[in-house]
Amino acid sequence: MRRTRLRRLVIFLTLVLILVAMFQLSRLAADWHYIVPATAGELLYATGFDGDSPDWQQTAGQTASAQSTDGSMRLEINTLGGLSATTSPHFRDFDVTVEARVEAGVFDGNNNNGYGIIFRQWDPRNFYVFLVSSDGSYRLRRVIDGQIHALSDWIFTDAINQQIGALNTLRVVGEGDRFRFYINGQRMLLCVPDDPDAISTMFRGECLQGELVDTLVDDSVRYGQLGVYAELDRGQETGIVIQFDNFIVYGPQPDEPQTTGDDGADG
């Protein structure tokens, strides 16, 4: 009798342990993603947004929307904050290019907006984003657990086409913990402080508390989704509409010396 009870107890405990293990594995599996392997120069992904783009995460609402329509990914935002549309595939190493046009917005030289490429998005609270603005400046940000940090804050450049409807081709290359950034074929410099907690600041063409570099070295987010992004900042009351097209991803090639974009006054 005791052996029977003991056997039942052992079976019961074993089943409990199996259920607990399965529950834990299911939670882990929810965070597992297939990472697209990258061979140098190989085409990994491409879309012209000619259809519904079901492999993209899109949103629609009264104050912001991200929708594939009329052969482009259209991001419209009318309130303070940011909005993204991202691919379903996850990438570690990539060379991504996208064409962007501002279709509506304010162009008075004081534009608190940004649009560009979001990359290595692990989830909505962990990612990097490379942005250009309608005032002719660009920045690089990292978001970890929802906390925003400007890795390189606004720098002005002549490389950005500011006119409404003008085309800007943006590119980000990521390989391991190293990243390169381009606007219309020109490689952009970054103002990266020596102290990781310091504020990136450009003043009269000089990077205070750090130096201008052509490559970011950072391993905070190891892989994630790619996509496009738009935002309105404080003081911007008029919304913007950005159209993105020809989103193409290759395996990154080895770094080579290239033309460096002009850095300008403080941003």
FITI-339760 format. One line per field, with one value per residue (C-alpha): residue number from 1; chain; x, y, z. Coordinates in pm, whole numbers. Layout:
N
pos: NUM / ... $
unit: A / ... $
px: X / ... $
py: Y / ... $
pz: Z / ... $
***
This chain:
267
pos: 1 / 2 / 3 / 4 / 5 / 6 / 7 / 8 / 9 / 10 / 11 / 12 / 13 / 14 / 15 / 16 / 17 / 18 / 19 / 20 / 21 / 22 / 23 / 24 / 25 / 26 / 27 / 28 / 29 / 30 / 31 / 32 / 33 / 34 / 35 / 36 / 37 / 38 / 39 / 40 / 41 / 42 / 43 / 44 / 45 / 46 / 47 / 48 / 49 / 50 / 51 / 52 / 53 / 54 / 55 / 56 / 57 / 58 / 59 / 60 / 61 / 62 / 63 / 64 / 65 / 66 / 67 / 68 / 69 / 70 / 71 / 72 / 73 / 74 / 75 / 76 / 77 / 78 / 79 / 80 / 81 / 82 / 83 / 84 / 85 / 86 / 87 / 88 / 89 / 90 / 91 / 92 / 93 / 94 / 95 / 96 / 97 / 98 / 99 / 100 / 101 / 102 / 103 / 104 / 105 / 106 / 107 / 108 / 109 / 110 / 111 / 112 / 113 / 114 / 115 / 116 / 117 / 118 / 119 / 120 / 121 / 122 / 123 / 124 / 125 / 126 / 127 / 128 / 129 / 130 / 131 / 132 / 133 / 134 / 135 / 136 / 137 / 138 / 139 / 140 / 141 / 142 / 143 / 144 / 145 / 146 / 147 / 148 / 149 / 150 / 151 / 152 / 153 / 154 / 155 / 156 / 157 / 158 / 159 / 160 / 161 / 162 / 163 / 164 / 165 / 166 / 167 / 168 / 169 / 170 / 171 / 172 / 173 / 174 / 175 / 176 / 177 / 178 / 179 / 180 / 181 / 182 / 183 / 184 / 185 / 186 / 187 / 188 / 189 / 190 / 191 / 192 / 193 / 194 / 195 / 196 / 197 / 198 / 199 / 200 / 201 / 202 / 203 / 204 / 205 / 206 / 207 / 208 / 209 / 210 / 211 / 212 / 213 / 214 / 215 / 216 / 217 / 218 / 219 / 220 / 221 / 222 / 223 / 224 / 225 / 226 / 227 / 228 / 229 / 230 / 231 / 232 / 233 / 234 / 235 / 236 / 237 / 238 / 239 / 240 / 241 / 242 / 243 / 244 / 245 / 246 / 247 / 248 / 249 / 250 / 251 / 252 / 253 / 254 / 255 / 256 / 257 / 258 / 259 / 260 / 261 / 262 / 263 / 264 / 265 / 266 / 267 $
unit: A / A / A / A / A / A / A / A / A / A / A / A / A / A / A / A / A / A / A / A / A / A / A / A / A / A / A / A / A / A / A / A / A / A / A / A / A / A / A / A / A / A / A / A / A / A / A / A / A / A / A / A / A / A / A / A / A / A / A / A / A / A / A / A / A / A / A / A / A / A / A / A / A / A / A / A / A / A / A / A / A / A / A / A / A / A / A / A / A / A / A / A / A / A / A / A / A / A / A / A / A / A / A / A / A / A / A / A / A / A / A / A / A / A / A / A / A / A / A / A / A / A / A / A / A / A / A / A / A / A / A / A / A / A / A / A / A / A / A / A / A / A / A / A / A / A / A / A / A / A / A / A / A / A / A / A / A / A / A / A / A / A / A / A / A / A / A / A / A / A / A / A / A / A / A / A / A / A / A / A / A / A / A / A / A / A / A / A / A / A / A / A / A / A / A / A / A / A / A / A / A / A / A / A / A / A / A / A / A / A / A / A / A / A / A / A / A / A / A / A / A / A / A / A / A / A / A / A / A / A / A / A / A / A / A / A / A / A / A / A / A / A / A / A / A / A / A / A / A / A / A / A / A / A / A / A / A / A / A / A / A / A / A / A / A / A / A $
px: 0 / 279 / 465 / 155 / 113 / 483 / 466 / 165 / 343 / 652 / 437 / 249 / 569 / 720 / 416 / 431 / 800 / 729 / 449 / 670 / 951 / 712 / 578 / 927 / 1026 / 717 / 807 / 1161 / 1037 / 828 / 1156 / 1330 / 1356 / 1507 / 1795 / 1848 / 2205 / 2417 / 2673 / 2870 / 2705 / 2411 / 2059 / 1878 / 1548 / 1379 / 1039 / 890 / 570 / 366 / 119 / -24 / 318 / 183 / 536 / 549 / 407 / 175 / -49 / -343 / -515 / -666 / -340 / -80 / -67 / 185 / 39 / 161 / -27 / 26 / 368 / 520 / 517 / 336 / 395 / 171 / 203 / 13 / 101 / 415 / 598 / 731 / 588 / 754 / 682 / 911 / 988 / 894 / 1244 / 1518 / 1871 / 2206 / 2433 / 2285 / 2333 / 1992 / 1893 / 1560 / 1433 / 1237 / 1026 / 850 / 507 / 359 / 490 / 639 / 949 / 1035 / 1383 / 1264 / 1127 / 1112 / 1060 / 1265 / 1240 / 1468 / 1571 / 1498 / 1728 / 1792 / 1451 / 1432 / 1092 / 919 / 1134 / 1476 / 1619 / 1840 / 1714 / 1898 / 1703 / 1723 / 1516 / 1354 / 1588 / 1892 / 2027 / 2065 / 2093 / 2142 / 1954 / 1945 / 1647 / 1702 / 1411 / 1225 / 1504 / 1614 / 1980 / 2121 / 2437 / 2500 / 2267 / 2163 / 2439 / 2371 / 2482 / 2440 / 2385 / 2013 / 1764 / 1522 / 1262 / 917 / 889 / 1268 / 1423 / 1671 / 1837 / 1929 / 2158 / 2274 / 2536 / 2559 / 2807 / 2858 / 2902 / 3002 / 2768 / 2809 / 2560 / 2501 / 2281 / 2257 / 2578 / 2782 / 2915 / 2810 / 3025 / 2895 / 2957 / 3016 / 3113 / 3401 / 3175 / 2883 / 2656 / 2751 / 2529 / 2633 / 2682 / 2803 / 2913 / 3062 / 3159 / 3329 / 3216 / 3225 / 3318 / 3419 / 3523 / 3380 / 3391 / 3273 / 3177 / 2963 / 3082 / 2800 / 2668 / 2364 / 2118 / 2259 / 1988 / 1633 / 1395 / 1462 / 1217 / 1127 / 1047 / 901 / 852 / 739 / 933 / 836 / 719 / 609 / 236 / 195 / 210 / 424 / 371 / 671 / 671 / 934 / 1014 / 1266 / 1363 / 1662 / 1887 / 2221 / 2481 / 2739 / 3064 / 3398 / 3443 / 3624 / 3737 / 3459 / 3364 / 3268 / 2972 / 3028 / 2968 / 2821 / 2731 / 2582 / 2250 $
py: 0 / 239 / 151 / 230 / 568 / 643 / 550 / 776 / 1060 / 1017 / 1015 / 1324 / 1516 / 1412 / 1542 / 1869 / 1911 / 1838 / 2096 / 2357 / 2284 / 2309 / 2640 / 2784 / 2660 / 2818 / 3150 / 3125 / 3020 / 3337 / 3532 / 3308 / 3442 / 3311 / 3540 / 3581 / 3463 / 3727 / 3655 / 3958 / 4117 / 3873 / 4011 / 3926 / 4108 / 4359 / 4520 / 4803 / 4799 / 4725 / 4506 / 4488 / 4396 / 4132 / 4064 / 4416 / 4521 / 4814 / 5028 / 5259 / 5509 / 5856 / 6041 / 5811 / 5538 / 5320 / 5157 / 5011 / 5192 / 5313 / 5149 / 5290 / 5255 / 5568 / 5695 / 5975 / 6117 / 6413 / 6403 / 6411 / 6079 / 5820 / 5562 / 5269 / 4993 / 4690 / 4370 / 4031 / 3883 / 3950 / 4048 / 4064 / 4176 / 4389 / 4666 / 4834 / 5114 / 5296 / 5593 / 5853 / 6152 / 6405 / 6451 / 6692 / 6896 / 7228 / 7358 / 7682 / 7582 / 7501 / 7152 / 6929 / 6611 / 6311 / 6015 / 5730 / 5371 / 5172 / 4872 / 4585 / 4631 / 4355 / 4485 / 4828 / 4921 / 4815 / 4937 / 5186 / 5454 / 5672 / 5990 / 6289 / 6603 / 6853 / 7120 / 6943 / 6761 / 6398 / 6203 / 5851 / 5721 / 5403 / 5293 / 5036 / 4928 / 5237 / 5476 / 5702 / 5794 / 6013 / 5831 / 6120 / 6418 / 6653 / 6745 / 6964 / 6854 / 6969 / 6606 / 6619 / 6736 / 6953 / 7049 / 6899 / 6591 / 6567 / 6221 / 6120 / 5779 / 5655 / 5362 / 5183 / 4908 / 4688 / 4408 / 4272 / 4572 / 4817 / 5046 / 5292 / 5554 / 5721 / 5994 / 6014 / 5817 / 6025 / 5864 / 6055 / 6145 / 6092 / 6302 / 6032 / 6145 / 5972 / 5920 / 5691 / 5888 / 6229 / 6427 / 6434 / 6802 / 6972 / 7337 / 7539 / 7225 / 7061 / 6758 / 6854 / 6589 / 6346 / 6316 / 6282 / 5921 / 5751 / 5424 / 5352 / 5069 / 4940 / 4595 / 4686 / 4514 / 4210 / 4155 / 4251 / 4377 / 4642 / 4906 / 5271 / 5535 / 5886 / 6116 / 6458 / 6634 / 6900 / 7226 / 7074 / 7126 / 7031 / 6661 / 6500 / 6240 / 6036 / 5790 / 5516 / 5302 / 5045 / 4894 / 4668 / 4463 / 4306 / 4119 / 4380 / 4416 / 4487 / 4850 / 5065 / 5430 / 5645 / 6009 / 6152 / 6387 / 6744 / 6814 / 7150 / 7378 / 7269 / 7087 $
pz: 0 / 93 / -229 / -434 / -263 / -304 / -673 / -723 / -541 / -759 / -1074 / -957 / -876 / -1209 / -1397 / -1203 / -1290 / -1657 / -1663 / -1497 / -1743 / -2039 / -1909 / -1872 / -2218 / -2371 / -2212 / -2347 / -2690 / -2709 / -2714 / -2967 / -3319 / -3637 / -3733 / -4107 / -4184 / -4358 / -4629 / -4748 / -5051 / -5058 / -5094 / -4769 / -4806 / -5038 / -5077 / -5279 / -5072 / -5384 / -5195 / -4846 / -4697 / -4457 / -4329 / -4181 / -3846 / -3924 / -3705 / -3769 / -3542 / -3523 / -3449 / -3608 / -3868 / -4050 / -4361 / -4686 / -4960 / -5319 / -5348 / -5029 / -4652 / -4534 / -4180 / -4058 / -3709 / -3562 / -3193 / -2980 / -2995 / -3236 / -3475 / -3652 / -3902 / -3887 / -4073 / -3935 / -3996 / -3741 / -3839 / -3662 / -3946 / -4224 / -4479 / -4510 / -4747 / -4783 / -4981 / -4784 / -4886 / -4663 / -4823 / -4569 / -4277 / -4172 / -4354 / -4175 / -4055 / -3703 / -3754 / -3450 / -3647 / -3744 / -3979 / -4069 / -4001 / -3688 / -3642 / -3405 / -3252 / -2993 / -2881 / -2868 / -2566 / -2698 / -3030 / -3216 / -3456 / -3709 / -3792 / -4022 / -3979 / -4215 / -4078 / -4228 / -3922 / -3815 / -3491 / -3354 / -3053 / -2848 / -2639 / -2362 / -2143 / -2262 / -2159 / -2446 / -2488 / -2766 / -2875 / -3117 / -3101 / -3381 / -3628 / -3932 / -4277 / -4637 / -4739 / -4649 / -4911 / -4715 / -4976 / -4943 / -5161 / -5202 / -5191 / -4920 / -4936 / -4590 / -4511 / -4197 / -4190 / -3882 / -3823 / -3473 / -3246 / -3522 / -3716 / -4007 / -4126 / -4462 / -4608 / -4987 / -5024 / -4777 / -4463 / -4152 / -3854 / -3501 / -3191 / -2929 / -2574 / -2397 / -2095 / -2189 / -1953 / -2094 / -2331 / -2697 / -2786 / -3105 / -3073 / -3357 / -3543 / -3245 / -3047 / -2681 / -2421 / -2693 / -3055 / -3402 / -3522 / -3841 / -3667 / -3361 / -3138 / -2916 / -2825 / -2614 / -2850 / -3035 / -3299 / -3389 / -3653 / -3916 / -4026 / -4069 / -3809 / -3775 / -3479 / -3363 / -3088 / -2837 / -2986 / -3318 / -3355 / -3721 / -3811 / -4078 / -4347 / -4461 / -4751 / -4755 / -5057 / -5187 / -4853 / -4935 / -4706 / -4803 / -4607 / -4496 / -4687 / -4513 / -4418 / -4673 / -4666 / -4813 / -4853 / -4515 / -4477 / -4362 / -3998 / -3919 / -3635 / -3305 / -3334 $
***
